[in-house]
Amino acid sequence: MKDTVEKMTFISSLGEAKVLAGLPEPTIFRLSSSSKIIKLEKGETIIREGEPAEKVIIIKSGLLNVSLQGFGNEQKIVRTCFPGDFLGENSVLYPPGSKLTTASLICATDATEIWQINAHNLINLMKQESILNQRINNIKELHQLDSFFSMHENMKDLDVNTRDELLSCIKTFIVATPGDVILDAGEVPENVFLVVKGEVEYRLPDDSKIVFGTDHFIGMRDALHGIAMEGEYVVTKESNLAMFDSDKLREMALASSTATVSILERLN
């Protein structure tokens, strides 16, 4: 409850948002001058899934729910966003309006206020501030993973807090090229990988192979149980990979129920 209350504390300036923290004051001022504050009513949709991505949003106060359209047109809330959260990154990582929004944003509380930022101005700032560009790209990766975790056949049985804890085990995102060995034979995995994009092969001593594509975890079961792998994992197509800390995953598993551990094992 204490953590939730702290997360709900409103922010008074754009510079307090995590994605913008530490940027030069003139940069924050330029961004503030190209933004506007909008007040929302509970239940109001500020971004609708499938519309052109043209808005960048940072929450000033209140809460926004992220909703995805599931099977049978059923809406599924995948996470709740708090003051300081940055949303709508597709409108600045691509030409504004050229991509469709991947989720709906719905006001969850009264007294919710947001900053809506001019996408073209933010793109210009991203070209000048490489750290800002990298932070927004990382946000996109995290949002994609969050949506994947929420809609995955096995992940759907995990509660939101467990999914958040799993996300917190991420070390970094890497780009791997064909021929890269990401996990060696005979070793207990120090890292677990999720293939966000690309392809990885598991090569066994008898020359047999198993191919893992997008949305597959690599080394999860071996890492959880501290088992040395029989084969090696080799990248066969240029791949974007999310790297998870094996020690943190094991600590999470030890503190979790048997049912949760079973779900994590099935992710392998």
N, C-alpha and C positions, 0 to 999 in steps of 0.2 A: 504494500500500500504506500509506504514511504517513497519507494522508487517511482511509482506511478504518479504520485502527487508532484514530485520534483520534475518529472518529464512533462507534466501539464503546465508548468510555470510559463507564463507568456514571455516573449522577448520584445524588447523595446526598439531594437534597431537591426538592420540586416546583417551588420557585422557580428552579431551574436549567433547567427546560424552557422552550424558546423562547417558547411561547405565553403563558407566565406571567411571563417575565422583566420586571423593573421594576415589577411591581405592588406595592402597599403590603404591608408585612409582615403586618398584621392580616388582609388578604384571603387571603394565602398560608396563614396559620395556620388560618383558617376552612375553607379548602379541604382542608387536610391532615387536619383533624379529621373530615371527612366522607368520607374515602377509606380504602381498605384495601389492604395489599400482598399480592399473590398470587404464589406461585411456580409456574412452569409447567415441564412436561417437554417435551423435543423431540418434535415431531409433534402436540402437543396443540392442539386448536382452541378458542380462547377466544371467538370470534365466528363464527357461521356465516352465509353469504350467504342472504338471504331470511327470516331471523328478525326479530322486532320489534326495533327499535333502542332499546335500554334501557341500554347500558353506555357509559361514557366511560373511555378508557384512556390512560395515559401510561406509556411504557416506562422502567423504572428501570435495568435491565441486560439484556444479551442482545439477541436479534433476533426480530422477527416478520415473516413473509412475508404479503403481501397477495395473495390468490388470487381470480380471477374465473372464473365458469363460462362457458366458451366454447361454440361449436357442438358438438353431439354430447355434451354433458355433460362435455367435457374441461376440467379445471382448468388455468388459466394463471396463473403467478406474475407479477404486473405490477411489483412493487417489494418491496424489503426495508426495513423500518423499524428505526431505531436508537434508543438511549437518548435520552430527551427528546422523542421524537415523540408527537404528540397524535392519537388515533384515536377514531372513534365519534361524530363531530360531529352526525350526524342525530338523536341522542338528546337533544340540547339545543337544536338549531335549530328543532325541532318538539316538540310535546308528547311526552314519553317513551313509546315503544311505538306511536306512531301511524304511523311510517314503518318500512319494512323495510330491513334492512342491505343494502348494495350490494356487499359483498365479504366473504370469509372471512379471518380472521386466524389464522395457524398459527404456533406456536412453532418457530423455526428452529434454536435452539441450546439446549444444556443451560445451567443456571444463569441462566435468564431470569426476571426479576421485573417485575411491572407494578404501577402504582397503578390501582385501579378506583375511580372517583369517583361519588358519588351525583349523578345527573343533575338532580334537583330543586334541590339545593343550588347546583349550578353555574349553573343557569338564574337563580336569584335573584342570584348574584354578577354574571352578565352584565348584568342589568338595572341594577345599580349601577355597573359598570365598563364604560363605553362602549368603551374600548380593547380590553378582553378580548372583548367581543362582536364587534368588527370583526376581530380576529385570527382568531377561530374561523370567522367567515364566509369569510375569505380562505383558510383551510385547506380548507374545503369546495370552493371553486373550484379550488384546486390539485389536490386529490384527484380531482375530476371530470376535470380535464385529463389527469392522469397515467393514469387508466383509459382515457380516450379515445385518448391516444397509443399505449397498449399494444395496444388492440384494433382500431385503425384499419387498413384494408386496406393502405395504403401504409406506415404507421408500423411495422407488424409486422416490416418488414425492417431497421429500425434497432436497433442494440444499446442496452442500458439506459443506458450512459454518454452516448450521443448524445442519447437522449430527455431525460436529465437536463440536458444542456447546453442543449437547446432550451427546456426549462422555465425555465432560469436567464436566458433572454433576455426574460422577461416583465417589463414595467415596472409595470403595474398592471391593475386591472379597472375598467371604467367602465360606467355605464348611459347609453345613448343614446336619444333620443326621436325620433319621426318628423320628418323634415326636416333632421336634423343631417347635415352633410357631413363625413365622417370622412377622406376622401382627395380632394384637388382635382385636376382635370384639368390637364395640363401640368407637373406636379411629380413629382419622384422621391419615392416614399413615405418619410417619416421614420419611420413606424411601420407594422407589419403587424398585422392584427387577426384574431382567431378568433372567430366568432359562437358563443358559448356558448348563447345563447337569443335568438330574434328573427329579423329579416329585414333584409337590405341589398340595394339595387339598384345595379348598375353601369350608369350612363346615358351613352351615347355621343352624339357630336355629331349623328348622323343620327336621333336620337330612339329608336333601338333600346335595349332594356334586357335585362340578365341578372340574374336573382334569385338571391341567395345566402342560404340558410337556416342552421339550426343545424348546427354541426360543420364549417362551411366557412371556409377561410382567405381573407383579403382582402389583395391587394397583394403576396403573397409573391414571385412571379417577378419583378415589376418592381423590388422592393426589392433582391433578390439581384443583379440585373444592372445596377442604377442607371439604369433606363429611366423616362423621364417618361411618365406615363399619358395615354392618349388621352381617356378619359372621367373621370367622377367617381363616387365611391361615396356613396350617400345612404341613410340609415336610413329604412325605411318602416314598421316596427313597433318598439315599445319593445324594446330589445335589451340584453342583457348581453354585453359584449365583453372579451376578453383582449387587451391591447395589448403587442406585442413591439417591442423596440428593433431597428430596421433595421440600424444599424451593427454591433451584436453578431451579428446573423444573418449579415451579410456576412463578418465575421471568422471566424465558425464555418464558413461555407462554404469560405472560402479555405484553412482548415486541415484540411478534410475530403477524403475520397476522392471521385472522380467519381461513384461509385455513390450515395454519401450525398447529394451535391448534386442528383443526378437525382431522388431521392426527395423532397427538399425542394421542388423545382420542381413535382412532381406534386401537391403539397398545394394549389397554387393553384387 
